[in-house]
Amino acid sequence: MKKYDYIIVGNGISGNFLAHHLLNYDSKLKILIIFDDQLIPASELNAGFFTMGSFSFLEKIYNEKPWLISILQENVLAVKKLAKSLSCTIIEKGSLTIVDYPLTSKVNEFFDSFEYLKEKDSWGKINGVYNSIDFSANPKVFLNSFRKFNQQRGVEYLSKSILPGDSSLSQGKRVLFATNGFTQNTSLNKFGLAVQPQRAQIQEISVPTRLGASPNIYHPEHRIYFRFIENKMLIGGLRTLDSKNENTTEMEVNEKIQTALFDYATKFLDEKFSFPSEQIKINNQWSGIMGFTSDELPVVKSLEKNAYYIGGFSGHGNGFSYWLTRELIYFLNNSNKSSQYFKHFYLK
Ligand SMILES: Cc1cc2nc3c(=O)[nH]c(=O)nc-3n(C[C@H](O)[C@H](O)[C@H](O)COP(=O)(O)OP(=O)(O)OC[C@H]3O[C@@H](n4cnc5c(N)ncnc54)[C@H](O)[C@@H]3O)c2cc1C
């Protein structure tokens, strides 16, 4: 039976970052990524914002954990560099974030300290507009290029549904679960993990002409976000409209939320671009599963000897997973010594 230094369960952004950091640490490591191909990773289904998080999230953390801002910023810049090196098409101008409530002066101050954010365009007239030092990319394209890169560096991939205790896991000296919102499917809840699945709806709408606008728009108050791609628009959010039914790992479409998203989009496009609603149509609609924690911060948990879980990214996986996976690898390779901030995320 072939032996591996690491078996990683999960083929999303976190699983692939774990492999990436491991190989940066030691390029000779033997790594196997196992994934259940019926459980499509959120990393393939998301809206493609590589951001430090929503404004509501930044507001929340700024007072309690101001040091998180620089971590998130470091994360986004590092992923941008990787995406560029993988030749992914990225929208670099960042995402214009519309907020329609006053930001705390500290958060305001932080964003105002960036020179280029002062160039606000007409989108700013809606309310406060800020750029959260991010970018966007097609998540599936990014992930597939990333997997290919890992594969070229020797990572093996195996499609198989797995549970802790599965005999094939004994092929690995260490096992890392990067299964995010699928803790129920992996029976990881028995280890006391408080990561709950939350489904998120998203739809792609085609609009009559190219919008010509590169900005991404995140509208935190309504928990709605838009992303414009030529003459298409992605719209997602509104989970709170039917939160009970969205507390699931079923990848179904929620009609109530999808209808509300479409109504919101047609109204927005009418007000902003005078697009007649009959010319706007839905191309595609889908959902994905996120892993939520009560404070919306991810966790690393030791499960049993030489097995760990990393996840609970609470809708901010693109903006967080590079950093936290790197810290976990540092921890494992330095006899459980951690860097300054890792302890805030690590549950023994
Ligand atoms: C609709 C939607 C929009 C989003 N938009 C954004 C956004 O714009 N920006 C942002 O930062 N974040 C966004 N997110 C959140 C982001 O996608 C996630 O935080 C991130 O992708 C989590 O990555 P992950 O690798 O930890 O988990 P996932 O990508 O979910 O990967 C989990 C992996 O575990 C595997 N797995 C699970 N159980 C088993 C098992 N029993 N056996 C084997 N394999 C198993 C799955 O097959 C999968 O490969 C969005 C999420 C959704 C659903």
The ligand as an SDF file (V2000), in Angstrom:
LIG
                    3D

 53 58  0  0  0  0  0  0  0  0999 V2000
  -22.5380   30.8450   -3.5620 C   0  0  0  0  0  0  0  0  0  0  0  0
  -21.2860   31.1480   -2.7940 C   0  0  0  0  0  0  0  0  0  0  0  0
  -20.6500   32.3740   -2.9810 C   0  0  0  0  0  0  0  0  0  0  0  0
  -19.4910   32.6770   -2.2690 C   0  0  0  0  0  0  0  0  0  0  0  0
  -18.8170   33.8110   -2.5900 N   0  0  0  0  0  0  0  0  0  0  0  0
  -17.5970   34.0400   -2.0250 C   0  0  0  0  0  0  0  0  0  0  0  0
  -16.8010   35.1290   -2.4310 C   0  0  0  0  0  0  0  0  0  0  0  0
  -17.1470   35.8600   -3.3770 O   0  0  0  0  0  0  0  0  0  0  0  0
  -15.6250   35.3440   -1.7840 N   0  0  0  0  0  0  0  0  0  0  0  0
  -15.1840   34.5130   -0.7840 C   0  0  0  0  0  0  0  0  0  0  0  0
  -14.1230   34.7580   -0.1980 O   0  0  0  0  0  0  0  0  0  0  0  0
  -15.8890   33.4390   -0.4340 N   0  0  0  0  0  0  0  0  0  0  0  0
  -17.0780   33.1750   -1.0230 C   0  0  0  0  0  0  0  0  0  0  0  0
  -17.7770   32.0690   -0.6660 N   0  0  0  0  0  0  0  0  0  0  0  0
  -17.2030   31.1860    0.3480 C   0  0  0  0  0  0  0  0  0  0  0  0
  -16.0130   30.3970   -0.2120 C   0  0  0  0  0  0  0  0  0  0  0  0
  -16.3860   29.8070   -1.4340 O   0  0  0  0  0  0  0  0  0  0  0  0
  -15.6120   29.3210    0.8130 C   0  0  0  0  0  0  0  0  0  0  0  0
  -15.2990   29.9450    2.0470 O   0  0  0  0  0  0  0  0  0  0  0  0
  -14.3750   28.5560    0.3550 C   0  0  0  0  0  0  0  0  0  0  0  0
  -14.5290   28.1410   -0.9720 O   0  0  0  0  0  0  0  0  0  0  0  0
  -14.1630   27.3610    1.2680 C   0  0  0  0  0  0  0  0  0  0  0  0
  -13.1380   26.5960    0.7220 O   0  0  0  0  0  0  0  0  0  0  0  0
  -12.7410   25.2030    1.3530 P   0  0  0  0  0  0  0  0  0  0  0  0
  -11.6630   24.6390    0.5180 O   0  0  0  0  0  0  0  0  0  0  0  0
  -12.4650   25.3760    2.7930 O   0  0  0  0  0  0  0  0  0  0  0  0
  -14.0790   24.3060    1.2480 O   0  0  0  0  0  0  0  0  0  0  0  0
  -14.8060   23.7530   -0.0450 P   0  0  0  0  0  0  0  0  0  0  0  0
  -14.4080   24.5200   -1.2510 O   0  0  0  0  0  0  0  0  0  0  0  0
  -16.2570   23.6510    0.2490 O   0  0  0  0  0  0  0  0  0  0  0  0
  -14.2130   22.2910   -0.2090 O   0  0  0  0  0  0  0  0  0  0  0  0
  -14.6150   21.2160    0.6020 C   0  0  0  0  0  0  0  0  0  0  0  0
  -14.0750   19.9290    0.0010 C   0  0  0  0  0  0  0  0  0  0  0  0
  -14.3070   18.8560    0.9190 O   0  0  0  0  0  0  0  0  0  0  0  0
  -14.7140   17.7070    0.1820 C   0  0  0  0  0  0  0  0  0  0  0  0
  -15.4150   16.7990    1.0900 N   0  0  0  0  0  0  0  0  0  0  0  0
  -16.3890   17.0770    1.9580 C   0  0  0  0  0  0  0  0  0  0  0  0
  -16.7760   15.9640    2.6240 N   0  0  0  0  0  0  0  0  0  0  0  0
  -16.0240   14.9490    2.1240 C   0  0  0  0  0  0  0  0  0  0  0  0
  -15.9410   13.5450    2.3710 C   0  0  0  0  0  0  0  0  0  0  0  0
  -16.7310   12.9420    3.2750 N   0  0  0  0  0  0  0  0  0  0  0  0
  -15.0250   12.8000    1.6880 N   0  0  0  0  0  0  0  0  0  0  0  0
  -14.2220   13.3850    0.7640 C   0  0  0  0  0  0  0  0  0  0  0  0
  -14.2550   14.7070    0.4810 N   0  0  0  0  0  0  0  0  0  0  0  0
  -15.1460   15.4680    1.1480 C   0  0  0  0  0  0  0  0  0  0  0  0
  -15.5990   18.2850   -0.9180 C   0  0  0  0  0  0  0  0  0  0  0  0
  -15.7860   17.3510   -1.9720 O   0  0  0  0  0  0  0  0  0  0  0  0
  -14.7510   19.5060   -1.3010 C   0  0  0  0  0  0  0  0  0  0  0  0
  -13.7660   19.1170   -2.2450 O   0  0  0  0  0  0  0  0  0  0  0  0
  -18.9640   31.7450   -1.3260 C   0  0  0  0  0  0  0  0  0  0  0  0
  -19.5970   30.5120   -1.1330 C   0  0  0  0  0  0  0  0  0  0  0  0
  -20.7380   30.2020   -1.8600 C   0  0  0  0  0  0  0  0  0  0  0  0
  -21.3820   28.8630   -1.6610 C   0  0  0  0  0  0  0  0  0  0  0  0
  1  2  1  0
  2  3  1  0
  2 52  2  0
  3  4  2  0
  4  5  1  0
  4 50  1  0
  5  6  2  0
  6  7  1  0
  6 13  1  0
  7  8  2  0
  7  9  1  0
  9 10  1  0
 10 11  2  0
 10 12  1  0
 12 13  2  0
 13 14  1  0
 14 15  1  0
 14 50  1  0
 15 16  1  0
 16 17  1  0
 16 18  1  0
 18 19  1  0
 18 20  1  0
 20 21  1  0
 20 22  1  0
 22 23  1  0
 23 24  1  0
 24 25  2  0
 24 26  1  0
 24 27  1  0
 27 28  1  0
 28 29  2  0
 28 30  1  0
 28 31  1  0
 31 32  1  0
 32 33  1  0
 33 34  1  0
 33 48  1  0
 34 35  1  0
 35 36  1  0
 35 46  1  0
 36 37  1  0
 36 45  1  0
 37 38  2  0
 38 39  1  0
 39 40  1  0
 39 45  2  0
 40 41  1  0
 40 42  2  0
 42 43  1  0
 43 44  2  0
 44 45  1  0
 46 47  1  0
 46 48  1  0
 48 49  1  0
 50 51  2  0
 51 52  1  0
 52 53  1  0
M  END
$$$$
